[in-house]
Amino acid sequence: MTILLFLLPLALALGFLGLAAFLWALRNGQYEDLDGAAVRVLSDDDLPP
């Protein structure tokens, strides 16, 4: 039962860390252009003429 005293704060800290990383990515515009990467894969801009 004493392991819960260690695991519960650890789980809460990891959850908070994940939430903080998601909010950071949201504020920095990581989710602004979701279709751009999918279209960029199909372009042949790097091929020599």
TAJOKA-V996371 format. One record per backbone hydrogen bond with DSSP energy under -1.0 kcal/mol. NH is the residue of the N-H (numbers start at 1). CO is the residue of the C=O. If there is no record, write none. Layout:
((NH CO) (NH CO))
This chain:
((7 3) (8 4) (10 6) (11 7) (12 8) (13 9) (14 10) (15 11) (16 12) (17 13) (18 14) (19 15) (20 16) (21 17) (22 18) (23 19) (24 20) (25 21) (26 22) (27 23) (28 24) (30 25) (32 29) (39 35) (40 36) (41 37) (47 44))
